[in-house]
Amino acid sequence: MKQSKHSLKFYLFFVPVFIFACSSKDVSTIQGTIQGIDSIAEISLYKQEFDRNILHKTISVKAKKPTFNFKVDVLEEPTFFQLHVNSGKNGVVVLLIEPKESVTIDVDLNDFVNYELKGSESSLKIQTLSKRLAQTLKSLDSLSALRARANSVSHKQVLLNEYYQVIESQRAYSTKFIWDNPMSRANVMALYQQYGKDEFVFDRQEDIQLFKVVATSIVSRYPESSYAKGMLRDIKNMEKIVTNSKIQALIESAESSLPEIALPNPKGDTIKLSSLKGKVILLDFWASFNQNSLLENRELLEVYKRFKSQGLEIYQVSFDYERESWMAGIQSANLPWINVSELTKDVSIAAQNYNVTRIPANYLINRNFEIVGKDLFGKDLVQMISKTL
């Protein structure tokens, strides 16, 4: 999610900084064993703040005695730690430790996800999130590999649909996790999980509200926390990006009462929504990888056939980012109306300006270029078009 007018992006930068551990009867401890060491392994414990990692200590363990024991600072709030293991097979385990907790963990170098852990409910929640994301990444990798080998456009489209269904499933899972654990610091990890390079699980405009919910729970209890301050900065940046993109769209469409959309059609010609003023316009949002959109297009074909001669025009905006899939979707359904697309993986400017959070979606616009209906389908759409014409 790159911070630009096209998309939202938030980062956690981890910069190692060396400090000395303090000792107290109230310190938390992290101890355990590392299975599968060939000869020797280095284990580093990092305290993970919002915008950096702080190296706490590095110790060496041998295969004959693969145990370790860390005493950490007196914790004032739930704190993330990263356990880095370097022994030929490297890996990282993320823990979330509450004040005064004593955690025991057994890690197998051949499986950094299914470790055994006792003494920390919050860390078990982190493990649950990690396991679920690992399953998602495995499914996405598998679908990407299958799609690369697919021979037909239709097969590729089916696999792409499945790919996006997996992403939606991960979003649904993480959203439920956050609402089920409203006061847990584990929600920070849920919000910032990635399924690819610069590809975040939560990267849409409507996700800002979810960030606010999590930030509020942290600010209310730990207002000076680096996570409270960091998330508030991110939310402010996110809102600024959305606001700037909307302002720019309004400036570009100052001559009209509605935000302008000016995008290329399949031939590469830029078509403006405002060029249809004087007609009744159905502004429709869809994607060839969305099954509901494909079903809706079948009904729109009948609607267009019935009302085109009376002055109805359909201006359809696709959220496809691959030209091949977009073209195949248009051609296979013989869509006769205006179809345009940004062909980008970034958040659609048109979607932001018209507050489109799911597809299919539509707006019915009258001859005065005013919205008279939103998300009308089936009989409701036919009745409103008849009334507007």
Backbone hydrogen bonds in HBPLUS format (Angstrom, degrees):
<---DONOR---> <-ACCEPTOR-->    atom                        ^
c    i                          cat <-CA-CA->   ^        H-A-AA   ^      H-
h    n   atom  resd res      DA  || num        DHA   H-A  angle D-A-AA Bond
n    s   type  num  typ     dist DA aas  dist angle  dist       angle   num
A0004-SER N   A0002-LYS O   2.90 MM   2  5.82 110.6  2.39 116.4  99.9     1
A0004-SER N   A0007-SER O   3.34 MM   3  5.56 175.1  2.35 149.5 151.0     2
A0055-LEU N   A0017-VAL O   2.94 MM  38  5.73 126.5  2.23 127.9 143.4     3
A0027-VAL N   A0024-SER O   3.19 MM   3  5.34 167.2  2.21 110.8 111.6     4
A0072-VAL N   A0028-SER O   2.90 MM  44  5.51 176.1  1.91 162.0 163.2     5
A0029-THR N   A0101-GLU O   3.07 MM  72  6.62 150.8  2.16 144.4 153.5     6
A0103-VAL N   A0029-THR O   2.84 MM  74  6.05 173.2  1.84 152.5 151.0     7
A0030-ILE N   A0070-PHE O   2.90 MM  40  5.10 158.4  1.95 144.9 151.5     8
A0070-PHE N   A0030-ILE O   2.75 MM  40  5.10 160.9  1.79 145.5 152.3     9
A0031-GLN N   A0103-VAL O   2.90 MM  72  6.25 167.7  1.91 160.7 164.0    10
A0105-ILE N   A0031-GLN O   2.86 MM  74  6.33 150.4  1.95 146.1 155.9    11
A0032-GLY N   A0068-PHE O   3.09 MM  36  5.57 154.3  2.16 145.4 145.3    12
A0068-PHE N   A0032-GLY O   2.93 MM  36  5.57 149.9  2.02 149.2 152.6    13
A0033-THR N   A0105-ILE O   3.10 MM  72  6.71 139.0  2.27 140.8 152.6    14
A0107-VAL N   A0033-THR O   2.97 MM  74  6.32 167.4  1.99 160.6 159.8    15
A0034-ILE N   A0066-PRO O   2.88 MM  32  5.35 144.8  2.01 144.7 156.2    16
A0035-GLN N   A0107-VAL O   2.71 MM  72  6.02 169.5  1.72 164.7 167.9    17
A0109-LEU N   A0035-GLN O   2.92 MM  74  6.05 170.6  1.93 154.4 156.0    18
A0063-ALA N   A0039-SER O   2.99 MM  24  5.10 150.4  2.08 133.8 132.6    19
A0041-ALA N   A0061-VAL O   2.85 MM  20  5.40 156.1  1.90 159.5 165.6    20
A0061-VAL N   A0041-ALA O   2.89 MM  20  5.40 159.6  1.93 154.7 161.7    21
A0042-GLU N   A0086-ASN O   3.00 MM  44  5.14 168.3  2.01 143.9 144.8    22
A0086-ASN N   A0042-GLU O   2.89 MM  44  5.14 160.5  1.93 153.5 159.2    23
A0043-ILE N   A0059-ILE O   2.79 MM  16  5.38 172.5  1.79 167.1 169.6    24
A0059-ILE N   A0043-ILE O   2.87 MM  16  5.38 160.3  1.91 150.1 154.0    25
A0044-SER N   A0084-HIS O   2.88 MM  40  5.04 159.4  1.92 145.4 151.8    26
A0084-HIS N   A0044-SER O   2.82 MM  40  5.04 164.7  1.84 162.2 160.9    27
A0045-LEU N   A0057-LYS O   2.93 MM  12  5.59 165.6  1.95 165.2 169.3    28
A0056-HIS N   A0045-LEU O   2.76 MM  11  5.50 162.5  1.79 157.9 162.9    29
A0046-TYR N   A0082-GLN O   2.89 MM  36  5.03 164.5  1.92 148.0 153.2    30
A0082-GLN N   A0046-TYR O   2.80 MM  36  5.03 156.6  1.86 142.8 150.7    31
A0047-LYS N   A0054-ILE O   2.77 MM   7  4.99 164.5  1.79 151.1 149.1    32
A0054-ILE N   A0047-LYS O   2.77 MM   7  4.99 162.9  1.80 148.0 154.0    33
A0048-GLN N   A0080-PHE O   2.89 MM  32  5.14 166.9  1.91 133.7 136.6    34
A0049-GLU N   A0052-ARG O   2.92 MM   3  5.37 144.0  2.05 163.1 174.7    35
A0065-LYS N   A0062-LYS O   3.05 MM   3  5.28 134.2  2.27 102.6 115.0    36
A0079-THR N   A0097-ILE O   2.86 MM  18  5.30 165.4  1.89 147.7 151.1    37
A0097-ILE N   A0079-THR O   2.83 MM  18  5.30 153.5  1.90 160.3 151.7    38
A0081-PHE N   A0095-LEU O   2.82 MM  14  5.09 155.6  1.88 142.7 146.2    39
A0095-LEU N   A0081-PHE O   2.79 MM  14  5.09 169.4  1.80 155.6 158.6    40
A0083-LEU N   A0093-VAL O   2.80 MM  10  5.07 170.5  1.81 153.8 157.1    41
A0093-VAL N   A0083-LEU O   3.00 MM  10  5.07 155.1  2.07 133.3 141.1    42
A0085-VAL N   A0091-GLY O   2.95 MM   6  5.44 170.9  1.95 162.7 163.8    43
A0091-GLY N   A0085-VAL O   3.14 MM   6  5.44 150.7  2.23 144.6 150.7    44
A0101-GLU N   A0098-GLU O   3.20 MM   3  5.66 154.3  2.27 141.2 138.1    45
A0104-THR N   A0118-LYS O   2.97 MM  14  5.22 167.2  1.99 148.3 152.2    46
A0118-LYS N   A0104-THR O   2.86 MM  14  5.22 154.3  1.93 153.9 160.2    47
A0106-ASP N   A0116-GLU O   2.85 MM  10  5.16 159.5  1.89 150.5 156.7    48
A0116-GLU N   A0106-ASP O   3.07 MM  10  5.16 157.0  2.13 149.0 150.8    49
A0111-ASP N   A0108-ASP O   2.86 MM   3  5.33 165.8  1.88 120.2 124.8    50
A0124-LEU N   A0120-SER O   3.17 MM   4  6.46 145.0  2.30 141.8 151.2    51
A0125-LYS N   A0121-GLU O   3.10 MM   4  6.48 142.9  2.24 143.2 153.1    52
A0125-LYS N   A0122-SER O   3.15 MM   3  5.09 122.6  2.49  91.9 106.1    53
A0126-ILE N   A0122-SER O   3.09 MM   4  6.47 149.1  2.19 142.6 151.0    54
A0127-GLN N   A0123-SER O   2.95 MM   4  6.26 152.3  2.03 143.6 150.9    55
A0128-THR N   A0124-LEU O   2.97 MM   4  6.24 151.2  2.06 141.7 149.2    56
A0129-LEU N   A0125-LYS O   3.01 MM   4  6.36 157.5  2.07 149.3 154.4    57
A0130-SER N   A0126-ILE O   2.92 MM   4  6.18 157.8  1.97 149.7 156.2    58
A0131-LYS N   A0127-GLN O   2.85 MM   4  6.07 159.6  1.90 153.5 158.4    59
A0132-ARG N   A0128-THR O   3.08 MM   4  6.29 163.9  2.11 148.2 152.4    60
A0133-LEU N   A0129-LEU O   3.00 MM   4  6.21 161.9  2.03 151.0 155.9    61
A0134-ALA N   A0130-SER O   2.90 MM   4  6.05 153.6  1.97 145.4 153.2    62
A0135-GLN N   A0131-LYS O   3.04 MM   4  6.35 151.6  2.13 148.2 154.9    63
A0136-THR N   A0132-ARG O   3.08 MM   4  6.39 155.1  2.14 144.6 151.5    64
A0137-LEU N   A0133-LEU O   2.85 MM   4  6.13 164.8  1.87 157.8 160.9    65
A0138-LYS N   A0134-ALA O   3.02 MM   4  6.17 154.6  2.09 143.5 150.3    66
A0139-SER N   A0135-GLN O   3.01 MM   4  6.26 157.5  2.06 147.4 153.2    67
A0140-LEU N   A0136-THR O   2.89 MM   4  6.15 162.0  1.92 155.9 161.0    68
A0141-ASP N   A0137-LEU O   2.92 MM   4  6.04 160.9  1.96 147.6 152.8    69
A0142-SER N   A0138-LYS O   3.02 MM   4  6.16 157.0  2.08 143.6 150.0    70
A0143-LEU N   A0139-SER O   2.94 MM   4  6.18 161.7  1.98 151.1 155.7    71
A0144-SER N   A0140-LEU O   2.90 MM   4  6.05 154.5  1.96 147.5 154.7    72
A0145-ALA N   A0141-ASP O   3.01 MM   4  6.20 155.1  2.08 145.7 151.9    73
A0146-LEU N   A0142-SER O   2.99 MM   4  6.25 158.8  2.04 148.6 154.5    74
A0147-ARG N   A0143-LEU O   2.88 MM   4  6.01 155.9  1.94 144.6 151.6    75
A0148-ALA N   A0144-SER O   3.00 MM   4  6.18 146.4  2.12 141.5 150.0    76
A0149-ARG N   A0146-LEU O   3.14 MM   3  5.27 132.4  2.38  96.9 109.5    77
A0150-ALA N   A0146-LEU O   3.01 MM   4  6.16 118.0  2.41 139.2 155.8    78
A0150-ALA N   A0147-ARG O   3.27 MM   3  4.99 145.2  2.40  92.0 101.9    79
A0156-LYS N   A0152-SER O   3.04 MM   4  6.30 160.1  2.08 146.9 152.7    80
A0157-GLN N   A0153-VAL O   2.90 MM   4  6.12 148.6  2.00 145.8 154.6    81
A0158-VAL N   A0154-SER O   3.01 MM   4  6.31 154.4  2.08 145.2 151.4    82
A0159-LEU N   A0155-HIS O   3.05 MM   4  6.34 162.7  2.08 152.2 156.2    83
A0160-LEU N   A0156-LYS O   2.87 MM   4  6.09 146.8  1.98 142.9 152.8    84
A0161-ASN N   A0157-GLN O   2.88 MM   4  6.15 153.5  1.95 149.5 156.1    85
A0162-GLU N   A0158-VAL O   3.06 MM   4  6.38 155.4  2.12 145.6 152.0    86
A0163-TYR N   A0159-LEU O   2.91 MM   4  6.14 147.5  2.02 140.8 150.2    87
A0164-TYR N   A0160-LEU O   3.06 MM   4  6.39 158.8  2.11 151.9 155.1    88
A0165-GLN N   A0161-ASN O   2.97 MM   4  6.21 143.4  2.11 142.8 153.8    89
A0166-VAL N   A0162-GLU O   3.01 MM   4  6.29 148.5  2.11 147.8 154.7    90
A0167-ILE N   A0163-TYR O   3.23 MM   4  6.61 154.7  2.30 143.2 149.7    91
A0168-GLU N   A0164-TYR O   2.94 MM   4  6.18 159.5  1.98 146.0 151.4    92
A0169-SER N   A0165-GLN O   2.90 MM   4  6.08 147.2  2.01 141.3 150.6    93
A0170-GLN N   A0166-VAL O   2.97 MM   4  6.28 151.1  2.05 146.5 153.8    94
A0171-ARG N   A0167-ILE O   2.97 MM   4  6.28 158.8  2.01 151.0 156.7    95
A0172-ALA N   A0168-GLU O   2.93 MM   4  6.15 157.5  1.98 145.8 151.8    96
A0173-TYR N   A0169-SER O   2.91 MM   4  6.13 157.6  1.96 146.2 152.5    97
A0174-SER N   A0170-GLN O   2.93 MM   4  6.12 171.7  1.93 156.2 158.0    98
A0175-THR N   A0171-ARG O   2.88 MM   4  5.98 156.1  1.94 147.5 154.7    99
A0176-LYS N   A0172-ALA O   3.01 MM   4  6.16 162.7  2.04 147.1 151.4   100
A0177-PHE N   A0173-TYR O   2.92 MM   4  6.19 154.7  1.99 148.1 156.0   101
A0178-ILE N   A0174-SER O   3.02 MM   4  6.27 156.7  2.08 146.7 151.7   102
A0179-TRP N   A0175-THR O   3.09 MM   4  6.42 162.3  2.13 151.9 156.1   103
A0180-ASP N   A0176-LYS O   2.82 MM   4  5.94 145.8  1.94 148.5 158.6   104
A0181-ASN N   A0177-PHE O   3.01 MM   4  6.12 126.3  2.31 140.3 153.0   105
A0181-ASN N   A0178-ILE O   3.27 MM   3  5.21 140.2  2.44  94.0 104.9   106
A0184-SER N   A0181-ASN O   3.15 MM   3  5.47 168.3  2.16 119.0 122.6   107
A0187-ASN N   A0184-SER O   3.22 MM   3  5.91 167.2  2.24 114.2 117.9   108
A0188-VAL N   A0185-ARG O   3.04 MM   3  5.81 157.7  2.09 120.8 125.8   109
A0189-MET N   A0186-ALA O   3.08 MM   3  5.45 120.9  2.44 105.5 118.2   110
A0190-ALA N   A0186-ALA O   3.17 MM   4  6.57 156.1  2.23 146.4 153.5   111
A0191-LEU N   A0187-ASN O   2.95 MM   4  6.16 151.3  2.03 146.8 153.0   112
A0192-TYR N   A0188-VAL O   3.19 MM   4  6.42 147.5  2.30 146.1 153.9   113
A0201-VAL N   A0193-GLN O   3.00 MM   8  5.90 172.0  2.01 151.2 151.3   114
A0195-TYR N   A0199-GLU O   2.95 MM   4  5.88 150.4  2.04 157.8 167.4   115
A0199-GLU N   A0196-GLY O   3.03 MM   3  4.86 158.5  2.07 124.1 118.1   116
A0207-ASP N   A0204-ARG O   2.94 MM   3  5.35 149.5  2.03 109.9 119.7   117
A0208-ILE N   A0205-GLN O   3.20 MM   3  5.93 170.2  2.21 119.7 122.8   118
A0210-LEU N   A0207-ASP O   2.98 MM   3  5.20 122.2  2.33 101.9 116.4   119
A0211-PHE N   A0207-ASP O   3.10 MM   4  6.52 154.5  2.17 153.2 160.4   120
A0212-LYS N   A0208-ILE O   2.96 MM   4  6.28 150.4  2.05 148.6 157.2   121
A0213-VAL N   A0209-GLN O   3.03 MM   4  6.32 149.6  2.13 144.7 152.2   122
A0214-VAL N   A0210-LEU O   3.17 MM   4  6.48 164.7  2.20 151.9 154.2   123
A0215-ALA N   A0211-PHE O   2.90 MM   4  6.04 166.5  1.92 152.1 156.6   124
A0216-THR N   A0212-LYS O   2.89 MM   4  5.90 157.8  1.94 145.9 151.7   125
A0217-SER N   A0213-VAL O   3.30 MM   4  6.57 153.9  2.38 142.7 148.2   126
A0218-ILE N   A0214-VAL O   3.28 MM   4  6.61 146.8  2.40 145.7 154.3   127
A0218-ILE N   A0215-ALA O   3.13 MM   3  5.21 123.7  2.47  96.6 110.8   128
A0219-VAL N   A0215-ALA O   2.83 MM   4  6.04 172.2  1.83 162.2 164.4   129
A0220-SER N   A0216-THR O   2.97 MM   4  5.99 157.5  2.02 147.2 152.6   130
A0221-ARG N   A0218-ILE O   3.13 MM   3  5.46 134.1  2.35 103.8 115.4   131
A0222-TYR N   A0218-ILE O   2.65 MM   4  5.58 166.5  1.67 167.2 172.2   132
A0225-SER N   A0222-TYR O   3.02 MM   3  5.40 165.4  2.04 119.2 123.2   133
A0229-LYS N   A0225-SER O   3.10 MM   4  6.41 170.4  2.11 157.1 157.7   134
A0230-GLY N   A0226-SER O   2.84 MM   4  5.78 153.9  1.90 135.9 144.7   135
A0231-MET N   A0227-TYR O   2.94 MM   4  5.85 163.9  1.97 141.6 146.1   136
A0232-LEU N   A0228-ALA O   3.12 MM   4  6.21 157.3  2.17 144.2 150.7   137
A0233-ARG N   A0229-LYS O   3.06 MM   4  6.30 150.2  2.15 143.6 151.3   138
A0234-ASP N   A0230-GLY O   3.02 MM   4  6.31 158.3  2.07 146.5 152.4   139
A0235-ILE N   A0231-MET O   2.87 MM   4  6.11 164.8  1.89 154.5 158.1   140
A0236-LYS N   A0232-LEU O   3.03 MM   4  6.16 158.8  2.08 142.7 148.5   141
A0237-ASN N   A0233-ARG O   2.96 MM   4  6.23 159.0  2.01 151.2 156.8   142
A0238-MET N   A0234-ASP O   2.81 MM   4  6.06 157.5  1.86 153.2 160.1   143
A0239-GLU N   A0235-ILE O   2.91 MM   4  6.14 162.9  1.94 152.8 156.6   144
A0240-LYS N   A0236-LYS O   2.98 MM   4  6.15 148.8  2.08 142.3 151.3   145
A0241-ILE N   A0237-ASN O   2.96 MM   4  6.19 154.6  2.02 148.3 154.4   146
A0242-VAL N   A0238-MET O   3.08 MM   4  6.38 164.6  2.11 151.7 155.0   147
A0243-THR N   A0239-GLU O   2.90 MM   4  6.02 164.5  1.92 147.0 151.9   148
A0244-ASN N   A0240-LYS O   2.87 MM   4  5.99 165.2  1.90 150.2 154.3   149
A0245-SER N   A0241-ILE O   3.06 MM   4  6.25 158.2  2.11 147.3 153.0   150
A0246-LYS N   A0242-VAL O   3.06 MM   4  6.31 154.0  2.13 148.5 155.5   151
A0247-ILE N   A0243-THR O   2.91 MM   4  6.14 162.0  1.94 155.2 160.3   152
A0248-GLN N   A0244-ASN O   2.95 MM   4  6.10 161.9  1.99 148.2 153.0   153
A0249-ALA N   A0245-SER O   3.07 MM   4  6.24 154.5  2.14 139.6 146.3   154
A0250-LEU N   A0246-LYS O   2.95 MM   4  6.21 153.0  2.02 147.4 154.9   155
A0251-ILE N   A0247-ILE O   2.90 MM   4  6.17 152.8  1.98 149.8 157.4   156
A0252-GLU N   A0248-GLN O   2.99 MM   4  6.22 158.4  2.04 147.9 153.4   157
A0253-SER N   A0249-ALA O   3.07 MM   4  6.25 127.1  2.36 134.7 148.1   158
A0253-SER N   A0250-LEU O   3.17 MM   3  5.05 134.2  2.39  90.4 103.2   159
A0254-ALA N   A0251-ILE O   3.34 MM   3  5.13 149.1  2.44 113.2 108.0   160
A0256-SER N   A0253-SER O   2.95 MM   3  5.63 165.4  1.97 122.5 127.4   161
A0273-LEU N   A0261-ILE O   2.83 MM  12  5.38 150.8  1.92 156.6 165.3   162
A0263-LEU N   A0271-ILE O   3.35 MM   8  5.69 144.9  2.48 144.5 136.6   163
A0271-ILE N   A0263-LEU O   2.89 MM   8  5.69 166.6  1.91 149.1 145.0   164
A0341-SER N   A0264-PRO O   3.30 MM  77  6.30 146.6  2.42 157.5 162.6   165
A0265-ASN N   A0269-ASP O   2.83 MM   4  5.49 148.3  1.93 137.6 144.1   166
A0268-GLY N   A0265-ASN O   2.81 MM   3  5.25 159.4  1.85 119.6 126.8   167
A0275-SER N   A0272-LYS O   3.16 MM   3  5.32 150.9  2.25 100.9 109.6   168
A0276-LEU N   A0273-LEU O   3.13 MM   3  5.92 167.8  2.14 122.1 125.4   169
A0277-LYS N   A0274-SER O   3.19 MM   3  5.48 164.8  2.21 114.0 114.6   170
A0279-LYS N   A0276-LEU O   3.03 MM   3  5.90 152.1  2.11 148.5 152.5   171
A0280-VAL N   A0311-GLY O   3.10 MM  31  6.13 158.6  2.15 149.9 155.2   172
A0313-GLU N   A0280-VAL O   2.88 MM  33  6.28 153.9  1.95 163.9 169.6   173
A0281-ILE N   A0365-ILE O   2.85 MM  84  4.98 155.6  1.90 145.7 151.9   174
A0365-ILE N   A0281-ILE O   2.75 MM  84  4.98 170.7  1.76 158.5 161.1   175
A0282-LEU N   A0313-GLU O   2.88 MM  31  6.35 158.0  1.93 155.3 162.4   176
A0315-TYR N   A0282-LEU O   2.98 MM  33  6.13 157.8  2.03 140.6 147.6   177
A0283-LEU N   A0363-TYR O   2.81 MM  80  5.07 154.7  1.87 164.0 163.8   178
A0363-TYR N   A0283-LEU O   2.80 MM  80  5.07 145.9  1.92 140.9 152.2   179
A0284-ASP N   A0315-TYR O   3.00 MM  31  6.22 156.9  2.05 139.4 146.9   180
A0317-VAL N   A0284-ASP O   2.71 MM  33  6.11 163.2  1.74 169.2 171.8   181
A0285-PHE N   A0361-ALA O   2.77 MM  76  5.18 165.2  1.80 160.2 158.6   182
A0361-ALA N   A0285-PHE O   3.26 MM  76  5.18 153.8  2.33 136.4 141.0   183
A0286-TRP N   A0317-VAL O   3.02 MM  31  6.36 158.2  2.06 154.8 157.9   184
A0319-PHE N   A0286-TRP O   2.86 MM  33  6.25 145.6  1.97 150.4 161.1   185
A0290-ASN N   A0287-ALA O   3.10 MM   3  5.40 166.0  2.12 114.3 117.3   186
A0293-SER N   A0290-ASN O   3.09 MM   3  5.34 124.4  2.41 102.4 116.3   187
A0294-LEU N   A0290-ASN O   3.20 MM   4  6.60 152.6  2.28 150.0 157.6   188
A0295-LEU N   A0291-GLN O   3.07 MM   4  6.41 155.1  2.14 150.9 157.4   189
A0296-GLU N   A0292-ASN O   2.92 MM   4  6.11 154.1  1.99 143.7 151.1   190
A0297-ASN N   A0293-SER O   2.91 MM   4  6.16 148.5  2.01 147.6 155.7   191
A0298-ARG N   A0295-LEU O   3.24 MM   3  5.43 130.8  2.49  98.7 110.4   192
A0299-GLU N   A0296-GLU O   3.06 MM   3  5.30 119.3  2.45 101.4 115.4   193
A0300-LEU N   A0296-GLU O   2.95 MM   4  6.27 154.7  2.01 150.8 159.0   194
A0301-LEU N   A0297-ASN O   3.02 MM   4  6.23 142.6  2.17 145.0 152.8   195
A0302-GLU N   A0299-GLU O   3.13 MM   3  5.45 124.3  2.46 103.1 115.4   196
A0303-VAL N   A0299-GLU O   3.11 MM   4  6.47 158.1  2.16 148.0 154.6   197
A0304-TYR N   A0300-LEU O   2.75 MM   4  5.89 165.0  1.78 156.0 159.2   198
A0305-LYS N   A0301-LEU O   3.05 MM   4  6.13 156.5  2.11 139.3 145.8   199
A0306-ARG N   A0302-GLU O   3.07 MM   4  6.20 149.2  2.17 142.4 150.2   200
A0307-PHE N   A0303-VAL O   3.03 MM   4  6.22 153.8  2.10 151.4 157.6   201
A0308-LYS N   A0304-TYR O   2.91 MM   4  5.33 143.6  2.05 147.6 150.0   202
A0310-GLN N   A0307-PHE O   2.97 MM   3  5.25 145.7  2.09 108.0 118.8   203
A0312-LEU N   A0307-PHE O   3.30 MM   5  5.61 155.2  2.37 134.7 134.2   204
A0311-GLY N   A0308-LYS O   3.08 MM   3  5.45 166.3  2.10 113.0 117.1   205
A0338-ILE N   A0314-ILE O   3.25 MM  24  6.21 132.7  2.49 172.6 168.3   206
A0316-GLN N   A0338-ILE O   2.87 MM  22  6.02 173.9  1.87 152.7 154.1   207
A0340-VAL N   A0316-GLN O   2.87 MM  24  6.28 162.7  1.90 168.5 174.1   208
A0318-SER N   A0340-VAL O   2.87 MM  22  6.22 168.1  1.89 163.7 166.6   209
A0326-TRP N   A0322-GLU O   3.08 MM   4  6.32 165.3  2.11 157.8 162.5   210
A0327-MET N   A0323-ARG O   2.86 MM   4  6.01 172.7  1.86 159.8 161.1   211
A0328-ALA N   A0324-GLU O   3.00 MM   4  6.13 155.5  2.06 141.2 148.6   212
A0329-GLY N   A0325-SER O   2.94 MM   4  6.13 153.0  2.02 146.7 153.4   213
A0330-ILE N   A0326-TRP O   3.08 MM   4  6.41 152.2  2.16 149.3 156.6   214
A0331-GLN N   A0327-MET O   2.88 MM   4  6.04 170.5  1.89 156.2 159.0   215
A0332-SER N   A0328-ALA O   2.88 MM   4  5.79 163.5  1.91 146.8 152.0   216
A0334-ASN N   A0330-ILE O   2.94 MM   4  5.84 111.8  2.42 134.3 151.5   217
A0335-LEU N   A0330-ILE O   3.12 MM   5  5.37 163.1  2.15 146.6 151.5   218
A0334-ASN N   A0331-GLN O   3.18 MM   3  4.86 146.2  2.30  93.0 103.0   219
A0352-GLN N   A0348-SER O   3.05 MM   4  6.33 153.2  2.12 142.9 149.8   220
A0353-ASN N   A0349-ILE O   2.88 MM   4  6.12 168.5  1.90 157.6 160.3   221
A0354-TYR N   A0350-ALA O   3.05 MM   4  6.13 145.8  2.17 143.6 151.8   222
A0356-VAL N   A0351-ALA O   2.78 MM   5  4.73 163.7  1.81 140.6 145.4   223
A0355-ASN N   A0352-GLN O   3.19 MM   3  4.95 164.2  2.21 100.7 104.7   224
A0375-ASP N   A0362-ASN O   2.77 MM  13  4.84 171.2  1.78 141.7 142.3   225
A0364-LEU N   A0373-GLY O   2.82 MM   9  4.91 166.3  1.84 135.3 138.5   226
A0372-VAL N   A0364-LEU O   2.79 MM   8  5.69 170.7  1.79 163.2 166.1   227
A0366-ASN N   A0370-GLU O   2.83 MM   4  5.45 159.9  1.87 154.8 153.3   228
A0369-PHE N   A0366-ASN O   2.96 MM   3  5.37 153.2  2.04 119.1 121.1   229
A0382-VAL N   A0378-GLY O   3.20 MM   4  6.55 164.9  2.23 152.7 156.5   230
A0383-GLN N   A0379-LYS O   2.91 MM   4  6.07 167.3  1.93 156.9 159.8   231
A0384-MET N   A0380-ASP O   3.09 MM   4  6.21 159.8  2.13 143.6 149.0   232
A0385-ILE N   A0381-LEU O   2.93 MM   4  6.11 160.5  1.96 154.9 160.4   233
A0386-SER N   A0382-VAL O   3.00 MM   4  6.16 162.7  2.03 149.1 154.0   234
A0387-LYS N   A0383-GLN O   3.00 MM   4  6.21 154.5  2.06 143.4 150.5   235
A0388-THR N   A0384-MET O   2.87 MM   4  6.02 152.3  1.95 145.6 153.2   236
A0389-LEU N   A0385-ILE O   2.89 MM   4  6.01 156.9  1.95 154.7 159.6   237
